[in-house]
Amino acid sequence: MTCEVCNRINYIVSKNKVKTTGVLKLKKYCNVCRKHTAHNETKKLD
């Protein structure tokens, strides 16, 4: 998941693709911004 403010990848999560078909958006803590911000689901980077 990436922070909407600084666009850093902070969290790795998994979701149920059958029940959650839309894009996952959660409020999480960002260490770079040092506050709770909205984080969006991104594609897995290898």
Buried (B, 14 or more C-beta within 10 A) or exposed (E): BBBEEEEEEBEEEEEEEEEEEEEEEEEEEBEEBEEEBBBEBEEEEE
